[in-house]
Amino acid sequence: MTQTDNGASDDAPEVGRSAFPPPAFVYALGRIEPRFPSLAVEKELAQVTGRAELAGLTDREVLETVLSERSNRYLARQLCWVLTVAGLETYLLVPRDPVDLDQLVEAVRRRPDGTELDVVIGIRGPLAPPEACNGLVVPVVAFDQLYSFDRGTLLQAVPRPDEIPAEQDDQFRATAAEVLDLVLQSTDNAGATDEQRAMNYLALRYPAIYARTTLEHSNNATLAGIETRPSPLSGVRAIVEVIFCYRHRQTDVVTKYFVRVDVTEEFPFLVTKLSPYYDR
């Protein structure tokens, strides 16, 4: 180790980009589940429900009713809020703003039917300590945006483009469902990498991918896969190319279309619209 004239070590870390790594952003699709962090919290909830008139309600309806009461909001603060992705416990959620605790409570459905989807946009932190949620050790995500809907509502909300006639609306919805399922079922899609965040953003915010797939189906082509890769345009900003590959069912000829998404910051956005892609 050497020292400079002012006594500073040459081996001291440089204060710059390397000293302050960029935050790890998350754009995840899954389902939010409340959990008891301890036996004490579970017993406290039982005492609260014992004082209320809840006869005839299911356990899920009881939980939603109790947590929705403003006087019981302290219980919502005590619970663990877990995001599961493809059935796997993936993140422990905490709101960046305490006011957003209401959004977690609203994610508790009275009668879940398996089609629910919750979107979480935030910053991934360290692993939660075992005592935080009854032994569950997963990354903590401090979320800035959270919204919930069911799969059917999302698909009905996708606007049908003008080039697809009204009589093909059912086919368009069916195609959108297939594309959405392909994104949701992607291996290890925890919405943590740039590529995963770009795909999840497109599935929710860019209906052109559904329209293109519907048109390809009408041309007897199938969606053979979705590829992602860093864009050559990436420099100061992180840009991902998402490539949709269509294979003709008779000739096996592959046609590709791609879109560029900027994922530099917490909220992704479109850089270029869907257009033909040619292998380099």
ChimeraX attribute file (.defattr): number of C-alpha atoms within 10 A of each C-alpha:
attribute: neighborCount
match mode: 1-to-1
recipient: residues
	/A:1	6
	/A:2	9
	/A:3	11
	/A:4	8
	/A:5	6
	/A:6	6
	/A:7	8
	/A:8	10
	/A:9	12
	/A:10	11
	/A:11	9
	/A:12	10
	/A:13	9
	/A:14	9
	/A:15	8
	/A:16	8
	/A:17	8
	/A:18	9
	/A:19	9
	/A:20	8
	/A:21	8
	/A:22	10
	/A:23	12
	/A:24	15
	/A:25	24
	/A:26	25
	/A:27	28
	/A:28	26
	/A:29	26
	/A:30	25
	/A:31	23
	/A:32	26
	/A:33	19
	/A:34	18
	/A:35	15
	/A:36	18
	/A:37	19
	/A:38	16
	/A:39	10
	/A:40	10
	/A:41	15
	/A:42	15
	/A:43	12
	/A:44	12
	/A:45	18
	/A:46	12
	/A:47	11
	/A:48	12
	/A:49	15
	/A:50	10
	/A:51	8
	/A:52	11
	/A:53	9
	/A:54	14
	/A:55	7
	/A:56	8
	/A:57	12
	/A:58	12
	/A:59	12
	/A:60	13
	/A:61	16
	/A:62	18
	/A:63	19
	/A:64	18
	/A:65	18
	/A:66	19
	/A:67	20
	/A:68	16
	/A:69	10
	/A:70	11
	/A:71	9
	/A:72	14
	/A:73	15
	/A:74	10
	/A:75	17
	/A:76	20
	/A:77	16
	/A:78	16
	/A:79	18
	/A:80	20
	/A:81	22
	/A:82	25
	/A:83	26
	/A:84	19
	/A:85	22
	/A:86	17
	/A:87	9
	/A:88	13
	/A:89	18
	/A:90	20
	/A:91	28
	/A:92	26
	/A:93	23
	/A:94	20
	/A:95	18
	/A:96	15
	/A:97	11
	/A:98	9
	/A:99	8
	/A:100	15
	/A:101	15
	/A:102	16
	/A:103	14
	/A:104	22
	/A:105	21
	/A:106	14
	/A:107	21
	/A:108	21
	/A:109	16
	/A:110	16
	/A:111	11
	/A:112	11
	/A:113	8
	/A:114	9
	/A:115	11
	/A:116	18
	/A:117	19
	/A:118	20
	/A:119	22
	/A:120	25
	/A:121	21
	/A:122	25
	/A:123	18
	/A:124	20
	/A:125	16
	/A:126	10
	/A:127	14
	/A:128	17
	/A:129	14
	/A:130	12
	/A:131	11
	/A:132	16
	/A:133	20
	/A:134	14
	/A:135	12
	/A:136	19
	/A:137	18
	/A:138	20
	/A:139	17
	/A:140	20
	/A:141	27
	/A:142	21
	/A:143	21
	/A:144	16
	/A:145	16
	/A:146	17
	/A:147	13
	/A:148	21
	/A:149	13
	/A:150	14
	/A:151	17
	/A:152	13
	/A:153	11
	/A:154	16
	/A:155	18
	/A:156	13
	/A:157	11
	/A:158	18
	/A:159	15
	/A:160	18
	/A:161	15
	/A:162	8
	/A:163	8
	/A:164	15
	/A:165	10
	/A:166	12
	/A:167	8
	/A:168	11
	/A:169	16
	/A:170	10
	/A:171	15
	/A:172	25
	/A:173	21
	/A:174	14
	/A:175	22
	/A:176	23
	/A:177	17
	/A:178	14
	/A:179	20
	/A:180	21
	/A:181	13
	/A:182	15
	/A:183	18
	/A:184	20
	/A:185	12
	/A:186	13
	/A:187	9
	/A:188	12
	/A:189	21
	/A:190	23
	/A:191	23
	/A:192	18
	/A:193	14
	/A:194	24
	/A:195	21
	/A:196	23
	/A:197	27
	/A:198	27
	/A:199	27
	/A:200	22
	/A:201	22
	/A:202	23
	/A:203	21
	/A:204	14
	/A:205	13
	/A:206	19
	/A:207	17
	/A:208	18
	/A:209	21
	/A:210	25
	/A:211	22
	/A:212	21
	/A:213	23
	/A:214	25
	/A:215	15
	/A:216	17
	/A:217	19
	/A:218	11
	/A:219	11
	/A:220	14
	/A:221	22
	/A:222	19
	/A:223	22
	/A:224	14
	/A:225	14
	/A:226	18
	/A:227	14
	/A:228	18
	/A:229	13
	/A:230	15
	/A:231	15
	/A:232	10
	/A:233	12
	/A:234	13
	/A:235	8
	/A:236	7
	/A:237	11
	/A:238	17
	/A:239	25
	/A:240	27
	/A:241	23
	/A:242	23
	/A:243	21
	/A:244	22
	/A:245	19
	/A:246	23
	/A:247	19
	/A:248	17
	/A:249	13
	/A:250	8
	/A:251	9
	/A:252	11
	/A:253	10
	/A:254	14
	/A:255	18
	/A:256	19
	/A:257	19
	/A:258	21
	/A:259	23
	/A:260	24
	/A:261	26
	/A:262	21
	/A:263	23
	/A:264	17
	/A:265	14
	/A:266	16
	/A:267	17
	/A:268	19
	/A:269	18
	/A:270	18
	/A:271	14
	/A:272	12
	/A:273	14
	/A:274	18
	/A:275	13
	/A:276	12
	/A:277	14
	/A:278	9
	/A:279	4
	/A:280	3
